[in-house]
Amino acid sequence: MAGDQKDPKHEIALEARETSGERLFSPSAARNRDPIRNVFLQTMPLEGTILEIGGGTGEHGVHIAASAPGLRWLTGDPDPASQRSIAAWIGASGLPNIEGPHCVDAAAARWGVEDGGPFAGVVSINMIHIAPFDAAEGVFAGAGRLLSTGGKLFLYGPFSRNGEHTSPSNEAFDASLKARDARWGVRDIEHDLLPLAQKNALMLEKLVEMPANNLSVIFRKN
């Protein structure tokens, strides 16, 4: 589904996406998939099962799974068009270690994948700023429930620090998000995320600066 729509409740992307059959192609994923993959490989478990939440087009999951054959990657998205794209990307990849799509809604009390856990990692890329805050709350609650001890939560996107934006472009982006939907916005690591981590037995392990004023943020389950 392409970017601007009148009803933000049904908006799932902030960009125009090309299509090939059922596969969706994300310009932002094409730009940032290599840096995200590289940080993932340096910071996350490379064995066990990774649960990706809000998998979008499916490109990130396929890209990382191709470089981490020791992982079982389980990906999905609550949006039907994204689910079809994920299935098509998985099919086109021919990879034996990626499965999906699931239809997990991060804000739900149960995700429906509990029988597959505990998980070595939970991943959410470019999601919590274009969803109501209860999605962020749900990601941390789910990670707290479903990660094995020592398992990790990997977040990627724009974040503020201690109530301050890290760049003028992120401040402008935050304003544009809130203009689309007042429930959206760039989340603050110290004010928003660390309280959720503490509540769910997670500790901040690493912050990695990424291109275009984004961050990779890694939490570990205690």
N, C-alpha and C positions, 0 to 999 in steps of 0.2 A: 504494500500500500504506500503510495507516495505521500510526501510531506504535508502540505497545508490542507486542512479540512475544516469545515465550519464547526464541527463538534469535537472538541479536544478529547472527549472521553474515548473516541474511537481512533485517535491519532496514534500511530505506533512508530513513526519515524519522522525525523526532522529534515529529511533530505529526499530528493527524487531518486527512485531506484529503478534501474533497468531490469528487464526480465529476459530469461531464456527458458521457454517452457514454464515449468513451475519454479525454477530457480530465480531468486531475487539477488541482485548484485548491489551491494552497498558501497558508494564511493568512500565513505569514511572507513569502512572495514578494509578496503583496498589500501588506504593510506597508512593505517596504523596496525595492521595485523602482524607485521614482522616485529615491531617493537614490543607489542603485547606478548607474542609468542616467546620472544627472547627472555623477557622478564619472568614469564611463567616458568620456563625451563630452568631458570636460575633460582627460583624461590619456592616452587611448589613441589609436592610429592610427584614422583615419576613412576610410581607403581600404585595399584589399587584403582578405585573407581572415583572419577570426578563427576560431580553433578553440576551441570550448567543451567542457570536460571535465566530466563529471558534471552534465549539463544538467537533471536532475531532472524536474520537470513540463513544462519547456519554456517556462515563462512569462517568465523573465528574457531568454532569447535572443530571443523574439518582441518583447518590449518594447524592447530595445535596438536590434534590427535595424530596427524601425519608425522610429526616430529617427536612423538612420545609413544612409541609402540608398546611400552610396558604398561600404559594406562588403558583402562576401559572408560570411555567418555560417553556419558549419558546426557543428552541435550534435548531441549524443547522450549516451548513458548505457549502462552495461553491463546495467542492470536492464530486463527485458522490459516490465513495466508502464509504466516511465518512457519507454521507447522508443515505446510506443503513444501515450502522452500527448503526447510531443514531436511525433510525426507528426500527431496530431489538432490540436494548437495551430498547427503550421505550415499545415496545410490550412485551418483556420478563419481564419487571418490574411490569406491571399491575398497575402502579401508575396513579391516575386520574388527577394529577396536573402538568404533563409534556407533552408538545406538540412539534411536529416537524416532519420532519426536514424542516426548511427554507433553502434558498440558498443564504443568504446574503454574498456579497463580501464587506468587510469592507472598501475598497478603493472607492467604488461606491458613486456617489453623492446622490443617493436615494437607500434605502435598501429594499424597497418593503414591509416593515412591519409597515410603518408609521400609518396605520389605527388602529393598536393594541395599540398605545401609548396614553398618555404618560406612560413611564415605571418607575417602582420604582427603577430598577437597570439594568445596563449593565455589562456583565461579559466577560472577555477575558483571557483565561488561556493558557500560553505557546504558544502564537501566534506571538506577534509583533516582536520578535527577529528572527523568521524564515519566514519573509515576507519583502518586500520592505518597506521603511519608509512611503510610502503613505498609507500603511495599518494602521500604528499607527496614522497618521494624520486623517484617516477616522474614526477610533474608537473614537477619541476625538470629531471630528465634529459630528458624529452620536449621541454620548452621549449628546453633547450640544443641539442638535435638539430635541431629543426624551425623555430625562429624565424629569420627573416632578421636580418642585422646591423641593430641599431637597433630590432628588434621588441621587443614588451613582453609580460610575464606579469602578469596581473591576478588577485589573490586577494582574496576578501572573506570575513570571518567574525570570530569572536573570536580574539584573540591575546594572549599574555602578552609582557612586555618584560623582558629581563635577569633572567629567573627569577622575576619577580613578576607576579601578576595585576593587571590594570588597574582592577578593581572587585570588591567582594564578590560581586556577582551572577555574574561570570565565574568566580570561584573556586568557587562553588557549582555552576555549570554544568559545570566541569571535573570535579568530584568525581562528579557524576551520570553523566557520560559514562563515566568509568572504572569506575563501578559496573555499567554496562550491559555494557561490554567493556573489559578492561584494556588493550587495544591502542589504544583511542581516547583523545582528550584535546585540550585547547586547546594549540596549538603556540606555541612561543616564537620570536619574530622573531630575536633575537640568538643564542640557543643552538641552535635547530633549523634555521631557514630561511636565515640568512646563510651558514652553512657549505655548505648545499646550493647556494645561489646561486653562491658562489665556485667550487665544484667544477664547475659547469656554465656558466661564462663569463657569468654574469648579475650585474648590480649593482643594489642597491636605489636606486630613483630617487625614490620619493615614498610617504609615509604620509598617509592622510587619515582623520581621526576621523569615525566614522559614528554614527547613532543607536543606542541600546541597547548602548553600549560595544563596538561592533564597529569594525573597521578595513578600509579598502581599502588594499592593499599592492601597489605597482607596481614591477616589476623590468625592467631594460633589458638586452637581449643585446648584449654587447661585440663 
